[in-house]
Amino acid sequence: MLGKLLKHEFKATSRLLLPLFLILAVLTIMDRIVLGLNVFEGIFATISGFITFAYVISIIAVVVVTTVFVIYRFYKNLMTDEGYLMFTLPVKPSELINSKLLVATLWTIVSTIAILLSLIIVFSGTSYFPEIKDGFALVFEQISLQLGSYANLFYIELFVLIIVSIINNILMVYVSIAIGQLINGHKILGSIGAYIVISVIIQIVSVVALGVFSLILGRTIENVSALPQILFPLVIIGLVVTNILYYWGTNFLFKRKLNLD
């Protein structure tokens, strides 16, 4: 059943997001062309400026629309009148959460990759692209120089950290919505309030944890090699723990405290 839920969710979200990515692709090509022409006089300057402006707006739109839409889909599909249908399906609440989470994570990753590729294509047509490329090459060189044999571990942990962070942000919104739905007549305000409270608690816990580990590890934590050996693993573990708590809380509230009134 999870497969059917995933297929339905992906199809529903694709109707908006795929055309958005297509617009980004078209504007990327157009902006790459006008920047490559280096014609910035008269009417050409106006056209070039308009295309660049539209391109920047398309990048912002991809980020904002993707984020807002996956949240909207979760809330509308499960917390409004549609929720009566969804929760009467022969599936567990966890399967509903899983389908939303997997698709939301996928679209977030796809949007990030799309924007990065778009920027590379556009800037490759500028005169200062070699400087940007050399800058990144220098960064990678310094990472290899400073971390030595731990460089590959650094990249692996950085990738894992990014994925876990994306999931963490999504699940934090989900559990906030699950808490907010307990408040009759003010579900959206309740969700926003829950999100703020959770954010504050996480910030306080993070600061305290950082202080404790700083006292325990001393100056060891200031060494660059501590990133892949100590800091990244600790952060990843912390995010995984909070992800489990967010997921469990969302699933528990949907199973035991569901309120669709």
Secondary structure, DSSP 8 states (H G I E B T S, - for coil): -HHHHHHHHHHHHHHHHHHHHHHHHHHHHHHHHHHHHT--STHHHHHHHHHHHHHHHHHHHHHHHHHHHHHHHHHHHHHSTHHHHHTTSSS-HHHHHHHHHHHHHHHHHHHHHHHHHHHHHHHTTSTTHHHHHHHHHHHHHHHHHHHGGGHHHHHHHHHHHHHHHHHHHHHHHHHHHHHHTTSTT-HHHHHHHHHHHHHHHHHHHHHHHHHHHHHHHGGGGGSTTHIIIIIHHHHHHHHHHHHHHHHHHHHHHHHHS----
